[in-house]
Structure formats: structure tokens, C-alpha cells
Amino acid sequence: MANSELLHKQLRWVASRRATAEMEQMLSRFLEQNLAGLTDEQCQRMVSFLDHSDWDILDWLAGKPSPEGVDREPLSWILP
């Protein structure tokens, strides 16, 4: 199995194991529309970003500041 396929599977798995239905739906929609176009680096960054709690991610999506060192670029990929 190619590295890209493994990363896609990992990202799908991480996205489907969310604590809130809102995040799971949002990520599911995002992946349906964008997964094929993500580079391996973007997949890895998204997996790392999803290590944060749903509540933190939802706050950041709403515009609240994130702690220093958080890679916020995946937010721009998720937002419609």
C-alpha cells in the first residue's frame, strides 16, 4: 500500500473518532470534498492538528486565538 493511501486511511480514522457530532460531520464533509487533493504533508499536518480536542478546534474555527505553536493552516482547509 502506498504511503498516500496509508495517510488517507489514518486521516479518515482520526476524523471519524471525534468527541462531538459537529466535528465528525464537518470533517467528514471536508474529507469527502478534499481528501483526494491533499498532499502527504497536508495529510500529516491534518492528523497532527486533529490531536487537539474538538472543543479547542471548534473555538479556533470560531475565531478564538490558539496557543503559540499550533499549526493553524489546517483551519483554512476545513472552513468552507
N, C-alpha and C positions, 0 to 999 in steps of 0.2 A: 504494500500500500504506500502510495506517495506521501511525502511529508505534508503536502497541502491537504490531502484527504484526512489525515490524522488531525491536523489543526482544525479543520472544519467540523469533524466529529467532536473534538474536545470543546469547541466553542458552542456547538449545539447542545451538548450535555450540560455545560456550565450555565447556559442561558435558560435551560429548561428546569433548573433546580433552584429557582428563586423563592424567596420567602413571601413575596406578595404577588397576587394575581396580576396586578397592574404591570409590574416589571416583566413578568413572564410573557404577557401579551405584547407589550411594547417590543421586547427583544425578539419574540417570535416573528412579529411583523417585519422588523428590521432585517432579520436573517433571511426571511423569505424573499425580500426585495434586493438584498445586497450581498449575501454571502459569496456568491459566485465571483463577484468583482473585488473581493478583499484580497490583498496580498498576504503572504505568510506573516510578514511583520505586523500588518494590521490585525490579523487574527490573534497573534501572540499578545499584542497590546490590549486587545479587547478582552481576552481571557484574564490578563493581569488586572485590568480595570474592574472586571466583574468579581474580583476578590473582595471588593468593598461591599458593604451592606446595602441592601435595597434602599433603606431609609436615607443613607448618605447620597447614593446615586440620584434618588428622586429629589432630594434637596438641591443637588448641583444642577439637575435638569431644570429646576425651578429658578435657578439663578443665584443660589446661595454660594458663597465662596468655599472653595475646597482648601484643605491644608496644603502647605507648600510641599512640593514633590509629587503631588498627584498628577498623573498624565490626564489632562482634561480633553485632549483631542478626540478620544472616542465619544465624548458627549456630542460633538458636532456630527458624528456619523449617525448617531441614534436619533437626534432631533429631526423632525420632518422638514 
